[in-house]
């Protein structure tokens, strides 16, 4: 800010500065950052046990498997079970968005592996409550 006025910052220039480029001349792009990994404590309980049993048989990311498991479970048990924090009701419904390169990120594959587990537990719920997406990213 200059004299209380907001100042425009070029995002590309900011990225170059953060990468240590210093000048606006042609610079090498910053190396890609390592994808974050969940800590082992995230895999606690039945959901973690399901992921650990599946992960050795899939290329899907364990975080995707774990989040899918939580979303499926929260939807399957419905809005009855809840927790109240500061007077606000928190139900078990979760929403996730999995993003990755089409046909390479194994988003659908990981989701299908978790669905297999839930089909064993509640085939009726899987048949009538799981709906497919609108289309692929290419669609």
SERO-4910 file (N, C-alpha, C, O; in steps of 0.05 Angstrom, whole numbers):
BEGIN
 pado doro    nc1    nc2    nc3   cac1   cac2   cac3    cc1    cc2    cc3    oc1    oc2    oc3
  Unk    A     17    -24      0      0      0      0     18     25      0     38     26     14
  Unk    A      9     44    -16     23     70    -16      2     91     -8    -19     93    -21
  Unk    A      8    106     13    -11    126     24    -39    116     27    -58    130     21
  Unk    A    -42     91     37    -68     80     42    -83     69     17   -105     59     20
  Unk    A    -71     72     -6    -83     63    -31    -74     34    -37    -50     29    -34
  Unk    A    -92     16    -45    -83    -11    -53    -66     -9    -78    -71      7    -96
  Unk    A    -46    -26    -79    -27    -26   -102    -30    -52   -117    -32    -74   -105
  Unk    A    -31    -51   -144    -33    -75   -161     -6    -89   -160     15    -77   -163
  Unk    A     -8   -115   -157     17   -132   -158     12   -153   -179     -7   -168   -179
  Unk    A     31   -153   -199     29   -173   -220     36   -200   -209     57   -204   -198
  Unk    A     17   -220   -212     22   -247   -200     47   -260   -211     61   -274   -196
  Unk    A     53   -256   -237     77   -268   -248    102   -256   -236    122   -270   -231
  Unk    A    102   -230   -233    125   -216   -221    129   -226   -192    151   -230   -183
  Unk    A    107   -228   -177    108   -238   -150    120   -266   -149    136   -272   -131
  Unk    A    111   -283   -167    122   -311   -168    152   -311   -174    167   -326   -162
  Unk    A    161   -293   -192    190   -291   -198    205   -282   -173    227   -293   -168
  Unk    A    194   -263   -159    208   -253   -135    210   -275   -114    230   -279   -101
  Unk    A    188   -290   -110    188   -311    -91    208   -333    -98    219   -347    -81
  Unk    A    211   -337   -124    230   -358   -134    259   -348   -133    277   -362   -139
  Unk    A    263   -322   -125    290   -311   -122    300   -300   -149    324   -297   -151
  Unk    A    283   -294   -168    292   -285   -193    302   -256   -192    322   -249   -204
  Unk    A    288   -239   -177    298   -211   -173    293   -193   -197    285   -170   -192
  Unk    A    297   -202   -222    292   -184   -245    270   -195   -262    260   -218   -258
  Unk    A    261   -178   -280    239   -186   -297    249   -200   -323    232   -206   -340
  Unk    A    275   -204   -325    285   -217   -349    276   -247   -349    265   -256   -329
  Unk    A    281   -261   -371    273   -289   -373    285   -305   -351    310   -304   -347
  Unk    A    269   -319   -336    278   -336   -314    267   -364   -317    248   -368   -331
  Unk    A    280   -382   -304    271   -410   -304    246   -412   -285    246   -399   -264
  Unk    A    227   -428   -293    204   -431   -274    212   -445   -249    231   -461   -248
  Unk    A    198   -438   -228    204   -451   -202    199   -481   -204    180   -489   -217
  Unk    A    215   -497   -191    210   -526   -192    184   -533   -178    176   -519   -159
  Unk    A    170   -554   -187    144   -560   -174    149   -568   -145    168   -581   -138
  Unk    A    129   -561   -129    131   -568   -100    122   -596    -97    105   -607   -112
  Unk    A    133   -609    -76    124   -637    -70     96   -636    -59     88   -619    -43
  Unk    A     80   -656    -69     52   -658    -60     52   -665    -30     66   -683    -22
  Unk    A     35   -651    -15     34   -656     14     23   -684     20      6   -694      5
  Unk    A     33   -696     42     24   -722     50     10   -720     77     18   -704     94
  Unk    A    -11   -736     81    -25   -736    106     -8   -749    128      7   -768    122
  Unk    A    -10   -740    152      5   -752    174     -9   -779    181    -32   -783    175
  Unk    A      6   -796    193     -4   -823    199    -29   -823    217    -47   -840    214
  Unk    A    -31   -803    235    -54   -801    252    -81   -797    237   -102   -803    248
  Unk    A    -80   -787    212   -104   -784    196   -117   -810    190   -141   -811    184
  Unk    A   -102   -832    191   -112   -858    183   -121   -874    207   -119   -899    208
  Unk    A   -131   -860    227   -141   -873    252   -168   -886    248   -184   -875    232
  Unk    A   -173   -908    261   -200   -920    261   -207   -936    237   -189   -943    220
  Unk    A   -232   -943    234   -241   -960    212   -235   -949    184   -227   -964    166
  Unk    A   -238   -923    181   -232   -911    154   -203   -915    147   -196   -922    125
  Unk    A   -186   -911    167   -157   -915    162   -150   -944    156   -133   -950    140
  Unk    A   -164   -962    170   -159   -990    165   -168   -998    137   -155  -1014    124
  Unk    A   -190   -987    128   -199   -992    100   -179   -982     80   -171   -997     62
  Unk    A   -169   -958     84   -149   -947     66   -124   -963     66   -113   -969     44
  Unk    A   -114   -971     89    -89   -986     91    -92  -1013     77    -73  -1024     65
  Unk    A   -116  -1025     78   -121  -1051     65   -122  -1048     35   -113  -1066     20
  Unk    A   -132  -1025     25   -136  -1021     -4   -110  -1010    -17   -104  -1017    -40
  Unk    A    -96   -992     -3    -75   -977    -16    -53   -994    -29    -40   -985    -48
  Unk    A    -48  -1017    -19    -27  -1034    -31    -37  -1047    -58    -21  -1059    -72
  Unk    A    -62  -1044    -64    -73  -1055    -88    -83  -1035   -108    -98  -1041   -127
  Unk    A    -76  -1009   -105    -85   -988   -122    -63   -967   -126    -45   -964   -109
  Unk    A    -65   -952   -148    -47   -930   -152    -59   -904   -141    -45   -883   -143
  Unk    A    -83   -904   -131    -96   -880   -121    -82   -870    -96    -70   -885    -80
  Unk    A    -84   -844    -92    -72   -831    -69    -87   -838    -44   -111   -838    -44
  Unk    A    -73   -844    -22    -86   -851      3   -104   -829     13   -125   -835     26
  Unk    A    -98   -804      8   -115   -782     17   -142   -783      3   -163   -778     15
  Unk    A   -142   -789    -23   -167   -792    -38   -183   -815    -27   -208   -812    -23
  Unk    A   -171   -837    -21   -185   -860    -10   -197   -853     17   -220   -860     22
  Unk    A   -182   -840     34   -192   -833     61   -215   -813     59   -235   -817     73
  Unk    A   -212   -793     43   -234   -773     41   -259   -786     29   -281   -780     38
  Unk    A   -255   -803      9   -278   -816     -3   -292   -834     18   -317   -834     19
  Unk    A   -277   -847     34   -289   -864     55   -305   -847     75   -327   -856     82
  Unk    A   -295   -824     83   -309   -807    101   -335   -796     89   -356   -794    102
  Unk    A   -333   -788     63   -357   -777     49   -378   -798     46   -402   -793     52
  Unk    A   -370   -822     38   -390   -844     35   -403   -850     62   -427   -853     63
  Unk    A   -387   -853     82   -398   -860    109   -417   -838    119   -439   -845    128
  Unk    A   -409   -813    116   -426   -791    126   -453   -791    111   -473   -786    123
  Unk    A   -452   -797     85   -477   -797     70   -494   -821     77   -518   -820     80
  Unk    A   -481   -844     81   -495   -869     86   -510   -868    113   -532   -879    116
  Unk    A   -498   -855    134   -511   -855    160   -532   -833    162   -548   -833    180
  Unk    A   -532   -814    142   -553   -794    141   -548   -770    160   -527   -768    172
  Unk    A   -568   -753    162   -566   -728    177   -574   -731    206   -574   -711    221
  Unk    A   -581   -755    215   -589   -759    243   -566   -754    262   -567   -737    279
  Unk    A   -544   -770    259   -521   -766    277   -509   -739    272   -504   -731    250
  Unk    A   -503   -725    294   -491   -698    292   -476   -691    317   -476   -706    337
  Unk    A   -462   -669    316   -447   -659    339   -454   -629    341   -455   -615    321
  Unk    A   -458   -619    365   -464   -591    369   -440   -577    380   -429   -584    400
  Unk    A   -432   -556    366   -409   -539    374   -419   -510    376   -429   -499    356
  Unk    A   -417   -499    399   -425   -471    404   -454   -467    395   -461   -445    384
  Unk    A   -471   -486    399   -500   -484    392   -506   -489    363   -529   -487    354
  Unk    A   -486   -495    347   -490   -501    318   -488   -530    313   -469   -544    321
  Unk    A   -509   -541    299   -510   -569    293   -491   -575    269   -493   -562    248
  Unk    A   -474   -595    272   -455   -603    251   -462   -632    244   -457   -650    259
  Unk    A   -474   -635    220   -481   -662    211   -457   -676    198   -435   -664    195
  Unk    A   -461   -700    190   -439   -716    179   -435   -713    149   -419   -727    137
  Unk    A   -450   -695    137   -447   -692    108   -422   -676    101   -416   -655    112
  Unk    A   -406   -687     83   -382   -675     73   -383   -672     43   -397   -687     30
  Unk    A   -368   -653     33   -366   -650      4   -337   -649     -4   -321   -635      9
  Unk    A   -330   -663    -25   -302   -662    -34   -301   -658    -64   -321   -662    -78
  Unk    A   -279   -648    -73   -273   -645   -102   -246   -656   -107   -226   -647    -95
  Unk    A   -244   -676   -124   -218   -688   -130   -209   -678   -157   -224   -681   -177
  Unk    A   -186   -667   -158   -175   -655   -182   -149   -668   -189   -132   -672   -172
  Unk    A   -146   -675   -214   -121   -687   -224   -122   -691   -254   -143   -687   -266
  Unk    A   -100   -698   -265    -98   -702   -293   -116   -724   -303   -117   -746   -292
  Unk    A   -131   -718   -324   -150   -737   -335   -136   -763   -344   -116   -762   -357
  Unk    A   -148   -785   -336   -139   -813   -342   -112   -820   -330   -102   -842   -335
  Unk    A   -101   -803   -313    -75   -809   -301    -75   -807   -271    -59   -819   -257
  Unk    A    -93   -791   -260    -93   -785   -231   -107   -806   -214   -105   -806   -190
  Unk    A   -121   -825   -226   -135   -847   -213   -156   -837   -193   -160   -849   -172
  Unk    A   -170   -816   -200   -192   -806   -183   -215   -825   -183   -225   -832   -162
  Unk    A   -224   -833   -206   -247   -852   -208   -240   -879   -197   -256   -893   -185
  Unk    A   -215   -888   -202   -206   -914   -192   -207   -915   -162   -217   -934   -150
  Unk    A   -197   -894   -148   -197   -894   -119   -225   -893   -108   -231   -906    -89
  Unk    A   -242   -877   -121   -270   -876   -112   -284   -903   -116   -299   -911    -98
  Unk    A   -278   -917   -137   -290   -943   -142   -281   -964   -121   -296   -981   -113
  Unk    A   -256   -962   -112   -246   -980    -91   -262   -977    -65   -268   -996    -52
  Unk    A   -267   -952    -58   -282   -947    -33   -311   -955    -37   -323   -966    -19
  Unk    A   -322   -950    -61   -349   -959    -66   -353   -989    -63   -373   -998    -53
  Unk    A   -333  -1004    -71   -334  -1034    -68   -338  -1041    -39   -354  -1060    -33
  Unk    A   -325  -1028    -21   -328  -1034      8   -357  -1027     17   -369  -1043     31
  Unk    A   -367  -1004      8   -394   -996     17   -415  -1013      3   -437  -1016     15
  Unk    A   -410  -1024    -20   -430  -1042    -33   -433  -1068    -16   -454  -1079    -16
  Unk    A   -412  -1076     -3   -413  -1100     14   -430  -1093     39   -445  -1110     49
  Unk    A   -426  -1069     50   -440  -1061     74   -469  -1054     70   -486  -1061     86
  Unk    A   -475  -1040     48   -502  -1031     43   -508  -1028     13   -507  -1007      2
  Unk    A   -514  -1051      0   -518  -1051    -29   -542  -1033    -37   -541  -1021    -58
  Unk    A   -563  -1032    -20   -586  -1015    -27   -578   -986    -28   -585   -972    -47
  Unk    A   -563   -977     -9   -554   -949     -8   -537   -943    -33   -541   -922    -45
  Unk    A   -519   -960    -39   -501   -956    -63   -517   -954    -89   -512   -938   -106
  Unk    A   -537   -971    -91   -553   -972   -116   -570   -948   -119   -573   -937   -141
  Unk    A   -582   -938    -97   -602   -917   -100   -592   -889    -91   -606   -869    -96
  Unk    A   -570   -887    -78   -561   -861    -67   -536   -850    -80   -530   -827    -76
  Unk    A   -521   -866    -95   -497   -857   -108   -504   -850   -137   -514   -866   -152
  Unk    A   -499   -825   -144   -505   -815   -171   -478   -809   -185   -459   -801   -171
  Unk    A   -478   -812   -211   -453   -806   -225   -451   -777   -230   -470   -762   -227
  Unk    A   -427   -768   -237   -422   -740   -242   -433   -731   -269   -444   -747   -284
  Unk    A   -431   -706   -274   -442   -695   -299   -426   -704   -323   -438   -712   -343
  Unk    A   -400   -702   -321   -383   -711   -343   -354   -711   -334   -349   -704   -311
  Unk    A   -336   -718   -351   -308   -716   -345   -299   -687   -347   -314   -670   -356
  Unk    A   -274   -682   -340   -263   -655   -343   -262   -647   -372   -264   -623   -378
  Unk    A   -259   -666   -389   -259   -660   -418   -287   -652   -428   -290   -638   -447
  Unk    A   -307   -663   -414   -335   -657   -422   -342   -629   -416   -364   -620   -422
***
